[in-house]
Amino acid sequence: MVSITKTKVINEQIIKMTKRAFGEDVVVKDIIELKGGFFNAAYIIVFNGEQKVVLKISPIKELKVMRYENNIMETEVFVLNKMHSIEDIPVPKVLYYDKSNEIIECEFLFMEFVDGISLNEIRNKLTEKQFESISSDLVKIVRKINEIEGEYFGSISQENKRFSTWFEAFFYMIKELLEDAEDAGISFPFENNKLYKIIKKHSDALNKVTKPLLIHKDLWEGNIIIDPRTIKIVGVLDCERAIFGDPLLEPICGYFWDNKNLMNAFVGREDLNKDEYIRFTLYKIYLYLIEVIECTYRQYPGEDRDKWARSQINQALKELEKIHLKD
């Protein structure tokens, strides 16, 4: 994916990073760019024969990113280490993390290479039974992740964005998105205060969430790695956007809420109660605000994604209006 956030580096810099991480005797045999991501630059590094590792490089410090994206490589390292210590959560091991800015004015991270194919690449080749099996396994993994409890709601790597209630954390998450939009000259067909009032109106529903639980927050099919031989999940990637919050945010940001079987297994029943449905709809607004705003920050080509996300925001607002009319 083409994105302005992907730092351009030369092979000489990558070799220096590899030697910094694994020693001066390392001989780099091959450098393969991974083009599927949306934010960090990423490469497969082959060295010392056939050993493979993955290198991720953050955007340059001077590049303006969305507020919640500051320091997210630090979040990824924290979360990977936390999840790697728990049985049956298949995440790559962190091998080296550098934020010294000595080789390059970016943070960089080496992690284990996960051999497999992303679910979105293999999805159309799967039988319904195979996909159901993967969905079942994914729910088990997500539940393991969501069992990790934090001491606060909100950001992992930005201490000033941690809160004692989920309402406060979520309100701030929306507020900083709208501030990002203002900075970039992005407008919406509603006043910011209107959205703030809607969220405050539903503070009770948000505060039904009393435990800050770890949310991966990016479990779309591109971040689920499958072994094509066994059709089993062998890796869960890109946890840099993780926060402590409401597990119900997981299916929204993972785009799997329309997988009925998976959702039933995730929630434990077919239907959401009223408070859950309100939160679920608010989370859709959050997701689609990100979709609209990041189009400008990352300079994605075309306008289709922006138009589609805006239509989804409008639909979610209408759903909330229906709830108000029933009250």
C-alpha positions in Angstrom: 0.0 0.0 0.0 1.3 3.5 -0.9 1.4 5.7 2.1 3.4 8.8 2.9 4.1 7.4 6.4 6.3 4.7 5.1 9.9 5.8 5.6 12.2 5.4 2.6 15.5 3.9 3.5 18.5 2.6 1.5 20.0 -0.9 1.9 23.1 0.5 3.6 20.9 1.8 6.4 19.1 -1.5 6.7 22.4 -3.3 6.9 23.6 -1.0 9.7 20.3 -1.6 11.6 20.7 -5.4 11.2 24.3 -5.3 12.5 23.3 -3.1 15.4 20.6 -5.7 16.4 22.5 -8.9 15.7 26.2 -8.1 15.7 28.8 -6.8 13.3 29.6 -10.3 11.9 26.1 -10.5 10.4 26.1 -10.9 6.6 22.9 -9.7 5.0 21.9 -11.9 2.1 18.7 -10.4 1.0 16.3 -7.5 1.7 12.7 -7.9 0.7 10.2 -5.0 1.0 6.8 -5.9 2.4 4.3 -3.7 0.6 1.0 -4.8 2.3 1.0 -2.5 5.3 -0.5 0.9 5.7 1.7 2.8 8.2 5.2 1.5 8.9 7.8 0.5 6.3 8.6 -3.2 6.7 11.1 -5.7 5.3 12.1 -9.3 5.4 15.8 -9.5 6.1 17.6 -12.7 5.2 21.1 -13.1 6.8 23.6 -15.7 7.9 22.4 -18.3 5.5 18.7 -18.5 5.4 17.7 -16.9 8.7 14.7 -14.6 8.3 13.6 -11.7 10.5 11.2 -8.8 10.0 12.3 -5.2 10.3 9.7 -2.5 10.9 10.6 1.2 10.6 8.4 4.0 12.0 7.6 7.2 10.1 10.2 9.9 10.4 9.9 12.2 13.5 9.1 15.3 11.4 6.1 13.7 9.7 2.8 14.8 11.1 0.7 11.8 11.9 -2.6 11.5 13.7 -2.4 12.1 17.4 -3.1 8.6 18.4 -0.3 7.3 16.1 2.5 9.0 18.1 4.8 6.4 19.8 2.8 3.5 18.6 5.9 1.4 17.9 6.5 1.6 21.7 3.0 0.3 22.1 3.7 -2.6 19.8 6.8 -3.7 21.6 4.9 -3.6 25.0 2.0 -5.5 23.7 4.0 -8.1 21.8 6.1 -8.8 24.9 2.9 -9.1 27.0 1.1 -11.4 24.6 4.2 -13.5 23.8 4.3 -14.5 27.5 0.8 -16.0 27.3 0.2 -19.5 25.9 -1.8 -19.9 22.8 -1.5 -16.3 21.5 0.6 -16.7 18.3 2.6 -13.5 18.0 6.2 -13.0 16.8 8.9 -12.5 19.4 10.5 -9.0 19.7 14.2 -9.5 18.9 15.4 -5.9 19.0 13.9 -2.4 19.5 15.9 0.8 18.9 14.7 4.4 19.5 18.1 6.0 19.8 17.8 7.8 16.4 21.5 7.1 15.8 21.4 5.2 12.6 18.2 6.7 11.3 15.8 9.3 12.7 13.1 6.7 13.3 12.4 4.0 15.7 12.9 0.5 14.3 12.0 -3.0 15.5 13.2 -6.5 14.6 10.8 -9.4 15.2 10.5 -13.0 14.3 9.4 -13.9 10.8 6.0 -15.6 10.7 5.9 -18.0 7.7 2.4 -18.0 6.2 -0.2 -16.2 4.2 -2.5 -13.4 5.4 -6.2 -14.4 5.7 -7.3 -11.8 3.2 -5.0 -13.3 0.6 -6.2 -16.9 1.1 -9.9 -16.1 2.0 -11.4 -16.9 -1.4 -9.6 -20.2 -1.6 -11.1 -21.5 1.7 -14.1 -23.7 2.0 -16.8 -22.6 4.3 -15.8 -25.2 6.8 -12.2 -24.1 6.8 -13.2 -20.4 7.3 -15.5 -21.4 10.2 -12.6 -23.3 11.8 -10.4 -20.2 11.5 -13.1 -18.0 12.9 -13.5 -20.3 15.9 -9.7 -20.3 16.5 -9.6 -16.5 16.1 -12.3 -16.0 18.8 -10.2 -18.1 21.2 -7.2 -16.0 20.5 -9.1 -12.7 20.9 -10.5 -13.8 24.2 -7.0 -14.6 25.4 -5.9 -11.1 24.4 -9.0 -9.5 26.0 -8.3 -11.3 29.3 -5.2 -9.1 29.8 -6.2 -6.4 32.3 -4.6 -3.0 32.5 -4.5 -0.4 35.3 -6.2 2.4 33.2 -8.3 3.0 30.2 -6.7 4.4 27.0 -3.3 4.8 25.5 -0.4 2.4 26.3 2.5 4.6 25.2 1.1 8.1 25.8 0.7 8.6 29.6 -1.3 11.8 29.3 -4.1 9.8 27.5 -4.9 7.4 30.3 -8.1 7.6 32.2 -10.0 6.1 35.1 -13.2 5.5 33.2 -14.0 4.2 29.7 -16.3 7.1 29.0 -13.4 9.6 29.6 -11.0 7.6 27.4 -13.4 7.2 24.5 -14.5 10.8 24.6 -10.9 11.8 24.4 -10.3 9.4 21.5 -13.1 11.1 19.5 -11.9 14.6 20.5 -8.4 14.1 19.3 -9.6 12.6 16.0 -11.7 15.8 15.4 -8.7 17.9 16.3 -6.7 15.9 13.7 -9.4 16.7 11.2 -9.4 20.4 12.0 -5.6 20.5 11.6 -5.8 18.9 8.2 -8.8 21.1 7.0 -11.2 18.1 6.9 -14.8 19.0 7.5 -17.9 16.9 8.4 -21.6 17.7 8.0 -22.0 18.1 11.7 -20.6 20.3 14.5 -18.1 18.8 16.8 -20.2 19.7 19.7 -23.1 17.7 18.3 -21.0 14.5 18.4 -19.6 15.4 21.9 -23.2 15.7 23.2 -24.2 12.3 21.7 -21.2 10.7 23.4 -22.1 12.4 26.7 -25.7 11.3 26.4 -24.5 7.7 26.3 -21.9 8.0 29.1 -23.9 5.5 31.2 -23.6 2.9 28.4 -19.9 3.5 28.0 -19.3 3.3 31.8 -20.9 -0.1 31.9 -17.4 -1.1 30.9 -15.6 -1.2 34.3 -12.5 -3.3 33.5 -9.7 -1.9 31.2 -8.9 -4.9 29.0 -6.4 -5.2 26.3 -7.8 -4.6 22.8 -5.6 -5.4 19.7 -7.8 -2.9 17.7 -6.6 -4.0 14.3 -7.6 -7.6 13.8 -8.6 -7.3 10.2 -7.9 -10.3 7.9 -4.6 -8.8 6.7 -3.2 -9.2 10.2 -4.2 -12.8 10.6 -1.5 -15.1 9.3 -2.5 -18.6 8.1 -0.4 -21.7 7.5 -1.6 -22.8 4.0 -0.8 -26.4 4.7 -2.7 -26.8 8.0 -5.2 -23.9 7.5 -4.4 -22.8 11.1 -3.6 -19.4 12.5 0.1 -19.1 13.0 0.4 -15.4 13.6 -1.4 -12.3 14.8 0.4 -9.1 13.7 0.4 -5.3 14.0 -0.8 -4.7 17.6 0.7 -1.1 17.5 -2.8 0.4 17.9 -3.7 -1.6 21.0 -5.3 0.2 24.0 -6.9 -0.8 27.2 -10.7 -0.5 26.9 -13.9 -2.3 25.9 -13.5 -5.7 24.1 -16.6 -4.8 22.0 -14.4 -2.4 20.1 -12.4 -5.4 18.8 -14.9 -6.6 16.1 -15.5 -3.1 14.9 -11.8 -2.2 14.3 -11.2 -5.8 13.1 -14.1 -5.5 10.6 -15.5 -8.8 11.6 -18.9 -7.7 13.0 -20.6 -9.0 9.8 -19.3 -12.5 10.4 -22.4 -13.8 12.3 -20.9 -17.0 13.6 -17.8 -15.3 14.8 -19.8 -12.5 16.5 -22.1 -15.0 18.2 -19.1 -16.8 19.6 -17.3 -13.6 20.5 -20.3 -12.1 22.4 -21.7 -15.4 23.6 -25.2 -14.8 22.3 -26.9 -13.7 19.1 -28.1 -10.2 20.1 -26.5 -7.3 21.8 -28.3 -5.7 24.7 -29.2 -2.0 24.4 -26.1 -0.6 26.1 -23.9 -2.9 24.0 -25.6 -1.8 20.8 -25.2 1.9 21.7 -21.4 1.3 22.3 -21.2 -0.8 19.2 -22.6 2.0 17.1 -20.4 4.7 18.7 -17.4 2.6 17.9 -18.5 2.5 14.2 -18.4 6.3 14.3 -14.9 6.2 15.8 -13.6 3.7 13.2 -15.0 5.6 10.2 -13.7 9.0 11.5 -10.3 7.4 11.4 -11.0 6.0 7.9 -11.8 9.5 6.6 -9.1 11.4 8.4 -6.2 9.1 7.6 -6.9 9.4 3.9 -5.6 12.9 4.1 -2.7 12.2 6.5 -1.4 9.3 4.5 -2.2 10.8 1.1 -4.0 7.8 -0.2 -4.9 8.0 -3.9 -8.5 8.4 -5.0 -11.6 9.4 -3.1 -13.6 6.2 -2.9 -12.5 5.2 0.6 -13.3 8.7 1.9 -16.8 8.8 0.4 -17.6 5.3 1.7 -16.4 6.0 5.2 -18.4 9.2 5.4 -21.5 7.4 4.3 -20.9 4.9 7.1 -20.6 7.7 9.7 -24.0 9.1 8.5 -25.6 5.6 8.8 -24.3 5.2 12.4 -25.6 8.6 13.4 -29.0 7.6 12.0 -28.9 4.4 14.0 -28.3 6.4 17.2 -31.2 8.7 16.3 -33.5 5.7 16.1 -32.4 4.7 19.6 -33.3 8.3 20.8 -36.7 8.1 19.2 -37.5 4.8 21.0 -36.5 6.3 24.4 
